[in-house]
């Protein structure tokens, strides 16, 4: 008599294998840690073997777990493809994703590539905007999910990581020596504008904005030309720019969260899958014992 694997248990198994522990897997799956642990236990009991070796730092796959992992991923990919293709009119074949301009290049390609391999028929509509406008678009149901920069995190959001805001300039540049200080800042809906202006005012630093840039590529080019300085999250500083040295005597800037929000009214299965891939890419990797 055929025996069937429960895809819920298999999905938890893959999440634990990829994240290294039940706590991080629970965050990815929107479950409690105890629920994930129970699902792994049920899967092991059903298969009659241990799938993980447990230590204090990380859960590692046994030989049986390693054999299962590739097949489990294929099983979930087929399951999700069938679901998104046949499940009914409520399942969307399009996902609308909002991302701040500076987050697109450093973080998204790997997540989007993995998602496209798993669900090749899904169209991703990528909207680059500011955090404020992304939150507004989510509230109007114009986006399915969005990444945003925020000091805290509202109900329904997930903190992916925190990072410091830093002043940047051209390598070997001198724009930071000029007075008034030439600074490129985003518009009113840019999350970084208000704290940068407040920090400069608190220091009593005179500044001006030498030009307006409509997108991040023009902003980077202007800073590369040493016409101004700017502000970026440390993890998103372009390779062509450098954080400014202490002798620039620029005020300290705050730490921001990078948060992920899903549309309040609920999202499709494919949007949930894209959210999972983004979390896997951006959630901090746990320390591994030496």
N, C-alpha and C positions, 0 to 999 in steps of 0.2 A: 504494500500500500504506500503510495507516495506520501512523503512528509514535506511540509512547506515551511520555509523560513518567514518569520514575521519581519516585514520591512521596517517597522518601527524599531525593533531590536537591532536590526542590521545598521540602521542609520545612526543609532547611538554608538554602536561598535566602531563605525568609521570615524565618527566625531572624536571619540576617545583616542583612537589610534593616531589621528592627525594632530590632536592638540596635546596629547601626552598625559591627560588626566581627566577625571570625571568633573571637576569643578569648572575647568575651561570649556569642556564639552557641554556642560549644562548651560553656560552662558550663550554658547553658539546656538543651542537647540531650544532656548527659552524654557528649560525645565529646571527642576531642583536637582541638586547634586545627588540626593538620595534616590530620586527617580531614575537617573542615569545609571547609578550603581546597581539598582534592582534589575534594570533592563539587561545590563551586561551579565549579571548572575543568571537570569533566565535563559539568555542565549547560550551561555556556557553549559548550563544544565541540559538544555535541549540537544546540544551537540555532543555532550558527554566528554568535554575536554576543557582545559583552561586556555583562555585566549590571551591573557596578560600575566606578566610577572610584575608584582607590585612592590615598589620600594618607596622610600620617603620622598623622593624628588619627582619621580615620573613613572607612569605605567608603560611597560615595554611589552611588545608583542612576543608571545611564545612562537615556537615553530608552527603550531597549528594556526595561531593568529595571523602569521605572515602568509600562510597558504590561503587563508580566508579573505584577506584584505583586497586583493585584486579582483576576485570574483564578487565581493560585496560591492565594490565601487561600480562594476559593470551592472550588477543587479539594480542598484539605485538609479543609475543613468537610464536604463531601460524603463524602469518603473516611472520615473519622472517624465520621460519622453512620452510614454503612453498616456499618462495623466494629463499632460498639457495639450496633447493632440485630441483626445477623445472625451475628456471628462465633462465637457459641456460648455455652453456659452459664457458661463461665469469665469472660465479660465482664459486669461489673456495670453496672446502670443507676442505681446509687446511689453517692455518694461521701461518706465520713464524714471531716469536717475538724474538727480541734481547734485552737482559737485562744485565746490569753490575752484576758481581758476588755478590756484597754486597746488591743488591736490591731484589734478588730473594725471600729470606726468609721473610723479614719484611713486604713486601707490596703486593706481587702478589697473595698469596693463595686465599684470599677472592674474588679478581677480577676474577681469573680463575675459582673458584667454581661457582660464579654467572653466568659466561659466559657458563660454561658447562651445567648448569641446563637449561639455555635458549635455547642453541643450542647443544644438546648432541651428534650430529653426526659429529661435526667439530673436526678435528685433529689439535692440537696445537704443532708446532715444536718450542721448546724453545732453544735458543742459548745464552749461557752465555759467555760474552766476555768483553772487555774493551770498553769504550765509543768511542775511536778513531776508533776501528775496526768495531763497530756497525754502525757508520756513513758511513764508507767506504762500508760496506755490503749493506746499504740502497741505496747508490749511484749506486751500481752495480745491483740493483733490486734483491738482494739475500735475502732480508727481506721485510716483509710487513709493519712492524712497529717496533720501537725501543725506549727504554728508555735510556737516556744518561745523564751524568754529564757534565755541561758546565758552564762557567762564565756568558755568555750571552745566547742568543737564536737566531738562524738564521731564515730567512724567511721560513715559512712552519712548524715551530716548535711551540709547546705549552708548556709554563712554567707551570708545575704542582705545584711545591713549591720550596722554597729556604731553604737551610740548611747550617750550619757552619761546616767546616772541623775541626776535633779535634784530638789531640794526644791521643793514648790509650795505655794501658799496662795491665799486669796481676794485679788482685786485691792483694794488699799488696806486689807487686813486686818492685824490685830495679834496673831493667835494665836501667831506665832513669838516674841513678846515675853514670853509667859507662862512661869512656872516653877511646877512642872515643865512641860516642853514637851509640849503635846498633839499626839500623832502618830497617824495612822491607818496601820496596817500590815496586810498580808495575813496569812493563816494560815501554818502550818508549810510548806506546799507552795508558797507564793509565793516566786518567785526573788528578789524585792527585799527581803524581810523580814530575812534574816540579814545582808546587807551594811549595811543601814540601822541595825540594832541594834548591829552591831560598830562602825560609825563613831561612833555616839552614845556608846558605852562608851569608845572610844578618846579621845574628847574630854572624857569625864567629865561629860557632859550628862545631867541628870536628866530623865526623860520618863515619860509615862503614855499609855495608849490610852483616850480618853474614852468610846468606844462601839465596838461591833462592827458592821461593815457586811458584808452577805452578797453584795453585788455592787458593781460599779464605779459604777453610777448613784447609789446611796446614799452611796458614798464621796465622789463629786464634790459631791453636795448638801451633805454635812456640811462639807466644806472650803469650799464657797462661802459657807456660813453663818458662816464664820470661827470654827468650833468646834475646828478642828485644822489641822495641816499634813499633807502626804503626800509620796509619792515617785512620780514618773512618768519614763519615758523622755522626753527632751527633745522628740522628734518626735511624741509622743502626748499632750502636755499639752493638756487641753481648753481651748477658747477662753475659757471663763469663769474659768479659773485662770491664775496667773502664776508663773514661777520666782521664788523668794525672793531678795531683794537680798543683797549681800555683808555688809551690816550685821546681817543675821540671825545671823551667826557660826555657821552650821551646818557640820558637817564635810563634806569632799568625799566624793563617792560614785563608785563604779567605773563603767567602761564595760561595757556588755553587748552580746553578739551577738544578733541575731534570726536564728534558724536554722530551716531547714525539714527535716523528717524524713519519710520514707515508711516504710510498714509493712515490717518486715524480710523477711517472706515474699514480697514482691513485691506489686504493685498492678495494678489493671485499667488498660486503655487510657484510660478516661475519667478515672481518678484521675491518671494521668500528664499528661493534658491540663490538668487543673486545676492541677497543680504547675507546669506551664509558664507558665500565665497569672499565677500568683502570683509566679514568678520575674521575669517581664517587668515586673510592676508594682513590685516591691521591690528588684531589683538596681540598684545605682547607675548613673546615666546617664553615659556617657563624655563627657569634655570635647570640645567642638566648636571647631575652629579659627576664629578671627575672620576 
